[in-house]
């Protein structure tokens, strides 16, 4: 597995209708269905899903890219609302979004997303991230599933020449936090990950992809850090802290709809979860089950103090 000890393999979203959402996203992203069926009960236990709930799931992605898949999970006849219900991008808690590279045209991808029921927080925005120039747009659907597209403008993006579709795998995921230093310490010192990028800025011209009012964006600082076991932007995690006071959704959790978890293949499940528990994370104990299409695994879950749910699993 390409993501073994190398970032997350998949992002898990709870949606109203897994099959319908899979159809919409596959049509826009050029992904395929990699698995569909009923998940193992133990995998639902890791998410805290009530024992009497039935589930249907669809795994989508580009099999040729081998990682960064999306697992869509639905509970027919059940609904408890949206995890980050009514949240704005600057509101803290849980998993905010996933990030996908637009390999052909961000305009075409975003148009497809709006036709598929997604709405942006702001128009496509061009901006510079250090030495890199990009265009970015962030959109969300009624299930609270938030997806950011990023297109590299300069320097030219490398490493995706063999990809035939319009979109990359899911390469990054963002968490908005109230305490940047605490989250950074968790990922760098507790988990032992390396920084990919760390920055702090205000948007000088005001234009931004997060929907901040222009006058606020010009004057309020944003801190951003991206972290990964080897310092790579492939299955990496991003933390953002905004100046100002927003709502907090740290206590929101499955089975509400939205981004529920990120799944990391690792060699040492107990080591990962043990370090997290010692740092104050809530833990779902290790259990074994069939995680299709990978096979039998042992897996355990953790929830950070800011409500981001991560799962570590190892193939048996």
LOFI-340295 format. One record per residue (C-alpha): residue number from 1; residue in three letters; x, z, y. Coordinates in steps of 0.5 Angstrom, whole numbers, plus 500, padded with zeros to 3 digits. Each point is the difference from the previous one (the first is absolute). Example, Ala and Ser with C-alpha at 12.3 -4.5 7.8 and 13.67 -1.06 7.14 Angstrom:
     k     r     u     w     v
     1   ALA   525   516   491
     2   SER   502   498   507
***
This chain:
     k     r     u     w     v
     1   UNK   500   500   500
     2   UNK   503   498   507
     3   UNK   498   506   503
     4   UNK   503   505   496
     5   UNK   503   505   504
     6   UNK   499   495   505
     7   UNK   494   502   504
     8   UNK   493   499   499
     9   UNK   497   495   495
    10   UNK   493   500   502
    11   UNK   495   503   505
    12   UNK   493   502   498
    13   UNK   494   499   504
    14   UNK   493   503   498
    15   UNK   495   495   502
    16   UNK   492   499   500
    17   UNK   501   494   495
    18   UNK   507   499   497
    19   UNK   498   493   497
    20   UNK   497   497   507
    21   UNK   506   503   504
    22   UNK   505   497   495
    23   UNK   497   493   501
    24   UNK   500   501   507
    25   UNK   507   502   501
    26   UNK   503   495   494
    27   UNK   496   494   504
    28   UNK   504   502   506
    29   UNK   507   502   498
    30   UNK   501   496   494
    31   UNK   500   505   495
    32   UNK   497   500   493
    33   UNK   497   505   495
    34   UNK   505   504   496
    35   UNK   495   505   497
    36   UNK   493   502   500
    37   UNK   496   505   496
    38   UNK   499   508   499
    39   UNK   506   504   502
    40   UNK   502   506   496
    41   UNK   497   506   501
    42   UNK   506   504   502
    43   UNK   502   495   505
    44   UNK   493   502   504
    45   UNK   502   507   499
    46   UNK   507   499   504
    47   UNK   495   498   505
    48   UNK   495   506   500
    49   UNK   494   495   498
    50   UNK   495   504   497
    51   UNK   500   500   492
    52   UNK   493   497   499
    53   UNK   501   494   505
    54   UNK   501   493   497
    55   UNK   505   495   503
    56   UNK   502   493   500
    57   UNK   506   497   503
    58   UNK   504   494   501
    59   UNK   507   499   501
    60   UNK   502   494   505
    61   UNK   507   497   502
    62   UNK   505   495   499
    63   UNK   503   501   493
    64   UNK   506   495   502
    65   UNK   502   505   505
    66   UNK   499   506   495
    67   UNK   499   506   504
    68   UNK   495   502   506
    69   UNK   494   499   497
    70   UNK   493   503   502
    71   UNK   496   504   495
    72   UNK   492   500   503
    73   UNK   496   505   497
    74   UNK   492   501   500
    75   UNK   495   505   498
    76   UNK   494   496   498
    77   UNK   494   504   503
    78   UNK   504   505   504
    79   UNK   502   501   507
    80   UNK   503   506   504
    81   UNK   502   496   506
    82   UNK   507   498   503
    83   UNK   506   504   500
    84   UNK   502   498   507
    85   UNK   493   499   503
    86   UNK   500   498   507
    87   UNK   508   501   501
    88   UNK   504   496   505
    89   UNK   507   498   498
    90   UNK   503   506   504
    91   UNK   496   505   496
    92   UNK   504   504   495
    93   UNK   499   501   492
    94   UNK   500   497   494
    95   UNK   502   493   499
    96   UNK   499   495   506
    97   UNK   502   493   497
    98   UNK   504   496   496
    99   UNK   504   494   503
   100   UNK   501   493   497
   101   UNK   504   494   503
   102   UNK   497   494   502
   103   UNK   504   494   497
   104   UNK   497   494   503
   105   UNK   495   502   506
   106   UNK   498   507   502
   107   UNK   494   496   504
   108   UNK   497   497   494
   109   UNK   501   507   496
   110   UNK   497   504   505
   111   UNK   494   495   501
   112   UNK   499   500   493
   113   UNK   499   508   500
   114   UNK   495   499   506
   115   UNK   496   496   495
   116   UNK   501   505   495
   117   UNK   497   506   504
   118   UNK   506   502   503
   119   UNK   501   502   507
   120   UNK   506   501   504
   121   UNK   502   506   505
   122   UNK   503   495   505
   123   UNK   502   492   500
   124   UNK   506   498   496
   125   UNK   506   503   504
   126   UNK   507   497   501
   127   UNK   505   505   501
   128   UNK   507   502   499
   129   UNK   502   505   495
   130   UNK   508   501   501
   131   UNK   503   494   499
   132   UNK   494   497   496
   133   UNK   494   496   504
   134   UNK   494   500   496
   135   UNK   492   499   501
   136   UNK   496   505   497
   137   UNK   492   502   499
   138   UNK   497   506   497
   139   UNK   493   499   497
   140   UNK   495   504   496
   141   UNK   494   499   496
   142   UNK   493   505   499
   143   UNK   504   503   495
   144   UNK   505   503   504
   145   UNK   505   495   497
   146   UNK   505   499   505
   147   UNK   505   494   499
   148   UNK   506   498   505
   149   UNK   503   493   500
   150   UNK   507   499   503
   151   UNK   503   493   501
   152   UNK   507   499   502
   153   UNK   502   496   506
   154   UNK   507   501   500
   155   UNK   505   501   497
   156   UNK   497   495   494
   157   UNK   497   504   494
   158   UNK   504   500   494
   159   UNK   499   501   493
   160   UNK   493   497   499
   161   UNK   502   493   499
   162   UNK   497   500   493
   163   UNK   493   503   502
   164   UNK   495   494   500
   165   UNK   494   504   503
   166   UNK   499   502   507
   167   UNK   502   507   500
   168   UNK   505   505   497
   169   UNK   499   506   495
   170   UNK   498   507   504
   171   UNK   507   502   502
   172   UNK   498   506   504
   173   UNK   495   505   502
   174   UNK   499   504   506
   175   UNK   498   508   501
   176   UNK   498   502   507
   177   UNK   503   507   501
   178   UNK   499   506   505
   179   UNK   507   503   498
   180   UNK   505   494   500
   181   UNK   506   505   498
   182   UNK   497   503   494
   183   UNK   498   494   497
   184   UNK   507   497   501
   185   UNK   503   506   497
   186   UNK   495   499   494
   187   UNK   502   493   499
   188   UNK   508   500   501
   189   UNK   501   507   498
   190   UNK   495   502   495
   191   UNK   499   493   497
   192   UNK   507   498   501
   193   UNK   498   494   503
   194   UNK   504   496   505
   195   UNK   498   497   507
   196   UNK   499   493   501
   197   UNK   498   500   507
   198   UNK   499   506   505
   199   UNK   498   498   507
   200   UNK   496   503   506
   201   UNK   497   496   506
   202   UNK   494   499   505
   203   UNK   497   493   500
   204   UNK   503   497   507
   205   UNK   495   495   501
   206   UNK   494   504   497
   207   UNK   498   495   494
   208   UNK   500   503   493
   209   UNK   497   499   494
   210   UNK   497   507   499
   211   UNK   495   499   505
   212   UNK   503   505   505
   213   UNK   497   499   507
   214   UNK   506   496   504
   215   UNK   501   506   505
   216   UNK   501   505   494
   217   UNK   504   495   496
   218   UNK   505   500   506
   219   UNK   501   507   502
   220   UNK   499   503   493
   221   UNK   506   501   495
   222   UNK   499   498   493
   223   UNK   505   502   494
   224   UNK   501   496   494
   225   UNK   504   501   494
   226   UNK   500   496   493
   227   UNK   503   503   494
   228   UNK   502   497   493
   229   UNK   504   503   494
   230   UNK   505   495   502
   231   UNK   499   498   507
   232   UNK   496   494   499
   233   UNK   494   497   502
   234   UNK   496   499   494
   235   UNK   495   505   497
   236   UNK   503   504   506
   237   UNK   496   506   504
   238   UNK   499   500   508
   239   UNK   498   506   504
   240   UNK   497   499   507
   241   UNK   499   506   505
   242   UNK   497   498   507
   243   UNK   500   504   506
   244   UNK   493   503   501
   245   UNK   495   504   497
   246   UNK   495   496   494
   247   UNK   496   502   495
   248   UNK   503   503   493
   249   UNK   498   497   493
   250   UNK   505   504   496
   251   UNK   494   503   496
   252   UNK   497   493   498
   253   UNK   501   499   493
   254   UNK   497   495   494
   255   UNK   495   499   498
   256   UNK   498   498   507
   257   UNK   502   492   502
   258   UNK   506   498   503
   259   UNK   508   500   498
   260   UNK   500   505   494
   261   UNK   507   500   497
   262   UNK   507   497   500
   263   UNK   503   499   493
   264   UNK   507   501   499
   265   UNK   504   498   493
   266   UNK   505   505   499
   267   UNK   505   503   494
   268   UNK   499   507   502
   269   UNK   493   502   501
   270   UNK   501   507   500
   271   UNK   506   500   505
   272   UNK   496   496   505
   273   UNK   493   505   499
   274   UNK   505   506   500
   275   UNK   503   499   506
   276   UNK   494   498   504
   277   UNK   496   506   497
   278   UNK   506   505   503
   279   UNK   499   497   507
   280   UNK   493   502   500
   281   UNK   496   493   497
   282   UNK   494   501   496
   283   UNK   502   498   493
   284   UNK   495   497   494
   285   UNK   504   501   494
   286   UNK   503   495   495
   287   UNK   496   497   495
   288   UNK   500   494   496
   289   UNK   496   494   499
   290   UNK   499   492   500
   291   UNK   501   497   507
   292   UNK   498   493   499
   293   UNK   504   495   500
   294   UNK   506   504   500
   295   UNK   499   504   493
   296   UNK   500   507   499
   297   UNK   503   504   505
   298   UNK   501   508   502
   299   UNK   498   501   507
   300   UNK   499   506   505
   301   UNK   497   500   507
   302   UNK   502   503   507
   303   UNK   497   501   507
   304   UNK   504   501   506
   305   UNK   498   505   505
   306   UNK   497   494   504
   307   UNK   496   498   495
   308   UNK   504   494   497
   309   UNK   499   499   492
   310   UNK   506   498   496
   311   UNK   500   499   493
   312   UNK   507   499   495
   313   UNK   499   497   494
   314   UNK   505   498   494
   315   UNK   499   495   494
   316   UNK   500   503   493
***
